[in-house]
Amino acid sequence: MRNASAERNTKETKIACKINIDGTGISKISTGVGFFDHMLEIFSHHSLIAVSYTHLTLPTNREV
């Protein structure tokens, strides 16, 4: 199987992405932006690439 994954953690966000090129087109996507979620889901479905993407905004107690 051809898989790839990436994770990025900062003080404000936590992002994780997993891709399986030999997948079935099933996706689990949560970016926080509805249209972007939709576009990634359609890409996954029609290309038969399994995608898992999560983006979490972490609460902070800092004043700007």
Residue frames as a rotation matrix with the C-alpha (Angstrom) as fourth column:
MET 1
0.578 0.816 0.000 0.00
0.816 -0.578 0.000 0.00
0.000 0.000 -1.000 0.00
ARG 2
-0.458 -0.673 0.581 1.14
0.646 -0.701 -0.302 3.52
0.610 0.237 0.756 -0.74
ASN 3
0.629 0.634 -0.450 0.51
0.755 -0.360 0.548 5.65
0.185 -0.685 -0.705 2.36
ALA 4
-0.501 -0.735 0.457 1.70
0.436 -0.671 -0.600 9.02
0.748 -0.102 0.656 3.58
SER 5
0.588 0.669 -0.454 1.03
0.761 -0.268 0.591 10.99
0.274 -0.693 -0.667 6.73
ALA 6
-0.508 -0.678 0.530 2.00
0.368 -0.728 -0.579 14.36
0.779 -0.099 0.620 8.14
GLU 7
0.502 0.606 -0.618 1.36
0.838 -0.165 0.519 16.07
0.213 -0.778 -0.591 11.43
ARG 8
-0.459 -0.606 0.649 2.01
0.350 -0.795 -0.495 19.64
0.816 0.000 0.578 12.51
ASN 9
0.447 0.538 -0.715 1.57
0.874 -0.093 0.477 21.00
0.190 -0.838 -0.512 16.00
THR 10
-0.466 -0.515 0.719 1.95
0.244 -0.856 -0.455 24.65
0.850 -0.037 0.525 16.96
LYS 11
-0.978 0.101 -0.182 0.83
0.150 -0.264 -0.953 26.64
-0.144 -0.959 0.243 19.97
GLU 12
-0.513 0.816 -0.266 -2.45
-0.725 -0.578 -0.375 27.51
-0.460 0.001 0.888 18.23
THR 13
0.429 0.699 -0.572 -3.28
-0.901 0.372 -0.222 24.55
0.058 0.611 0.790 15.99
LYS 14
-0.390 -0.460 0.797 -2.92
-0.368 0.872 0.323 20.83
-0.844 -0.167 -0.510 15.58
ILE 15
0.366 0.448 -0.816 -3.10
-0.918 0.028 -0.396 19.41
-0.155 0.893 0.422 12.04
ALA 16
-0.417 -0.450 0.789 -2.97
-0.258 0.892 0.372 15.74
-0.871 -0.048 -0.488 10.99
CYS 17
0.371 0.485 -0.792 -3.29
-0.902 -0.013 -0.431 14.35
-0.220 0.875 0.432 7.47
LYS 18
-0.398 -0.423 0.814 -3.18
-0.161 0.906 0.392 10.75
-0.903 0.025 -0.429 6.24
ILE 19
0.257 0.421 -0.870 -3.45
-0.934 -0.124 -0.336 9.69
-0.250 0.898 0.361 2.59
ASN 20
-0.217 -0.240 0.946 -3.76
0.026 0.967 0.252 6.20
-0.976 0.079 -0.203 1.10
ILE 21
-0.521 -0.068 -0.851 -3.24
-0.780 -0.366 0.507 6.31
-0.346 0.928 0.138 -2.68
ASP 22
-0.851 0.184 -0.493 -4.59
-0.127 0.838 0.531 2.76
0.510 0.514 -0.689 -3.01
GLY 23
-0.831 0.540 0.134 -7.71
-0.170 -0.017 -0.985 3.56
-0.530 -0.842 0.106 -0.99
THR 24
-0.534 0.743 0.405 -11.41
0.833 0.543 0.102 3.25
-0.144 0.392 -0.909 -1.73
GLY 25
-0.504 0.319 0.802 -12.36
0.282 -0.817 0.503 6.93
0.816 0.480 0.322 -1.83
ILE 26
0.557 0.664 -0.500 -13.58
0.693 -0.038 0.720 7.06
0.459 -0.747 -0.481 1.76
SER 27
-0.389 -0.700 0.598 -12.64
0.236 -0.704 -0.670 10.27
0.890 -0.120 0.440 3.54
LYS 28
0.463 0.409 -0.787 -12.77
0.883 -0.137 0.448 11.71
0.075 -0.902 -0.425 7.03
ILE 29
-0.470 -0.621 0.627 -12.20
0.658 -0.720 -0.219 15.45
0.588 0.310 0.747 6.72
SER 30
0.647 0.613 -0.453 -12.67
0.762 -0.496 0.416 18.27
0.030 -0.614 -0.788 9.20
THR 31
-0.366 -0.815 0.449 -10.96
0.789 -0.528 -0.316 21.56
0.494 0.239 0.836 8.30
GLY 32
-0.380 0.309 -0.872 -13.44
0.626 -0.608 -0.488 23.93
-0.681 -0.731 0.038 9.91
VAL 33
-0.548 0.216 -0.808 -14.29
-0.612 -0.762 0.211 25.41
-0.571 0.610 0.550 6.49
GLY 34
0.187 0.783 0.593 -17.36
-0.154 0.619 -0.770 23.75
-0.970 0.052 0.237 4.98
PHE 35
0.845 0.145 -0.514 -16.60
-0.508 -0.078 -0.858 24.44
-0.164 0.986 0.007 1.32
PHE 36
-0.118 -0.967 -0.225 -13.00
-0.968 0.163 -0.192 23.22
0.222 0.195 -0.955 1.68
ASP 37
-0.426 0.079 0.901 -14.27
-0.450 0.845 -0.287 20.04
-0.785 -0.528 -0.324 3.41
HIS 38
0.610 0.778 0.152 -16.64
-0.186 0.327 -0.927 19.47
-0.770 0.537 0.344 0.49
MET 39
0.637 -0.411 -0.652 -13.93
-0.756 -0.167 -0.633 19.96
0.151 0.896 -0.417 -2.16
LEU 40
-0.481 -0.852 0.207 -11.53
-0.876 0.473 -0.092 17.56
-0.020 -0.226 -0.974 -0.41
GLU 41
-0.191 0.504 0.842 -14.31
-0.276 0.796 -0.539 14.96
-0.942 -0.335 -0.013 0.00
ILE 42
0.830 0.502 -0.243 -15.20
-0.333 0.097 -0.938 15.19
-0.447 0.859 0.248 -3.70
PHE 43
0.182 -0.865 -0.467 -11.51
-0.944 -0.022 -0.328 14.87
0.274 0.501 -0.821 -4.66
SER 44
-0.604 -0.410 0.683 -11.17
-0.666 0.730 -0.151 11.79
-0.437 -0.547 -0.714 -2.44
HIS 45
0.194 0.811 0.552 -14.36
-0.224 0.585 -0.780 10.19
-0.955 0.028 0.295 -3.77
HIS 46
0.903 0.262 -0.340 -13.63
-0.355 0.011 -0.935 10.64
-0.241 0.965 0.103 -7.49
SER 47
0.171 -0.917 -0.359 -9.91
-0.883 0.019 -0.468 9.79
0.436 0.397 -0.807 -7.30
LEU 48
0.805 0.221 -0.550 -10.45
0.013 0.921 0.389 6.74
0.593 -0.321 0.739 -5.04
ILE 49
-0.413 -0.910 0.025 -7.83
0.121 -0.082 -0.989 8.10
0.903 -0.406 0.144 -2.62
ALA 50
0.484 0.529 -0.697 -8.56
0.751 0.159 0.641 7.61
0.450 -0.834 -0.320 1.08
VAL 51
-0.376 -0.562 0.737 -8.00
0.101 -0.815 -0.570 10.88
0.921 -0.140 0.363 2.97
SER 52
0.465 0.432 -0.773 -8.10
0.852 0.018 0.523 11.61
0.240 -0.902 -0.360 6.69
TYR 53
-0.495 -0.597 0.632 -7.57
0.419 -0.801 -0.428 15.28
0.761 0.053 0.646 7.64
THR 54
0.533 0.639 -0.554 -8.23
0.820 -0.229 0.525 17.04
0.209 -0.734 -0.646 10.92
HIS 55
-0.456 -0.580 0.675 -7.51
0.310 -0.815 -0.490 20.61
0.834 -0.014 0.551 11.93
LEU 56
0.407 0.547 -0.731 -8.02
0.877 -0.012 0.480 21.62
0.254 -0.837 -0.485 15.53
THR 57
-0.020 -0.361 0.932 -7.73
-0.087 -0.928 -0.362 25.17
0.996 -0.089 -0.013 16.83
LEU 58
-0.205 -0.155 -0.966 -6.50
0.857 0.449 -0.254 25.00
0.473 -0.880 0.041 20.38
PRO 59
0.836 0.521 0.171 -7.83
0.362 -0.758 0.543 27.47
0.413 -0.392 -0.822 22.96
THR 60
-0.311 -0.951 0.004 -5.27
0.679 -0.225 -0.699 29.97
0.665 -0.215 0.715 24.18
ASN 61
0.549 0.439 -0.711 -5.22
0.827 -0.411 0.385 32.29
-0.123 -0.799 -0.588 27.14
ARG 62
-0.550 -0.830 -0.097 -3.03
0.785 -0.553 0.280 34.91
-0.286 0.077 0.955 25.50
GLU 63
0.506 0.627 -0.592 -4.07
0.350 -0.777 -0.524 38.51
-0.788 0.058 -0.613 25.04
VAL 64
-0.018 -0.469 0.883 -3.40
0.999 -0.039 -0.001 40.06
0.035 0.882 0.469 21.67
